[in-house]
Amino acid sequence: MLFLRVILSWLPHNPQQPLIRLLYEGTEPLLAPFRRIMPRTALPVDFSPLLAFFVLGVIRNLVINALMLLLY
């Protein structure tokens, strides 16, 4: 869902359309904390999804490693 939101941000769209609104409502709780800690840039680019992808990847790797230690 997060990847779809990033792609959608590059395209013209109607944020009031029900599917797009559902996408925004589903991803905003994840992105909001990163937006608070990321400084705004002069560029019209939101870097919070990039940070979210990175943090989710780190968490995924930590969980996988922990499960492997427990199971093997």
C-alpha positions as MATLAB code, in Angstrom:
seq = 'MLFLRVILSWLPHNPQQPLIRLLYEGTEPLLAPFRRIMPRTALPVDFSPLLAFFVLGVIRNLVINALMLLLY';
ca = [
       0.000    0.000    0.000;
       2.820    2.379    0.821;
       4.463    1.844   -2.565;
       1.147    2.508   -4.305;
       0.758    5.754   -2.379;
       4.235    6.887   -3.434;
       3.455    6.154   -7.088;
       0.098    7.882   -6.776;
       1.754   11.007   -5.369;
       3.495   11.486   -8.724;
       0.228   11.343  -10.687;
      -2.745   13.699  -10.774;
      -5.573   12.195   -8.745;
      -8.722   13.058   -6.834;
      -8.082   12.543   -3.095;
     -11.841   12.373   -2.504;
     -12.222    9.238   -4.641;
     -13.159    6.381   -2.242;
     -10.290    4.009   -3.156;
      -7.703    6.771   -2.945;
      -9.134    7.978    0.360;
      -8.931    4.394    1.669;
      -5.299    4.217    0.560;
      -4.504    7.496    2.335;
      -6.332    6.434    5.505;
      -4.453    3.130    5.507;
      -0.984    4.620    5.063;
      -1.206    7.911    6.954;
      -0.822    6.315   10.432;
       2.507    4.868    9.254;
       3.750    8.039    7.553;
       2.661   10.622   10.142;
       5.433    9.864   12.696;
       8.098   10.060    9.992;
       6.736   13.379    8.751;
       7.088   14.785   12.261;
      10.788   13.874   12.486;
      11.784   14.610    8.880;
      12.660   18.239    8.196;
      10.766   19.895    5.374;
      12.862   20.590    2.307;
      12.467   23.247   -0.346;
      11.812   20.440   -2.825;
       8.225   19.344   -3.428;
       9.230   15.803   -2.458;
       8.098   13.984    0.666;
      10.957   11.832    1.967;
       8.918   10.257    4.777;
       7.965    7.179    2.672;
      11.656    6.534    1.993;
      12.406    6.610    5.715;
       9.354    4.429    6.391;
      10.527    1.825    3.839;
      13.985    1.821    5.460;
      12.652    1.433    9.010;
      10.208   -1.280    7.954;
      13.061   -3.142    6.265;
      15.191   -2.953    9.405;
      12.293   -4.162   11.563;
      11.583   -6.998    9.123;
      15.223   -8.124    9.247;
      15.295   -7.957   13.044;
      12.132  -10.061   13.303;
      13.417  -12.622   10.800;
      16.753  -12.907   12.608;
      15.027  -13.251   15.979;
      12.744  -15.979   14.637;
      15.683  -17.829   13.113;
      17.499  -17.732   16.452;
      14.428  -19.081   18.216;
      13.705  -21.816   15.701;
      17.232  -23.077   15.009;
];
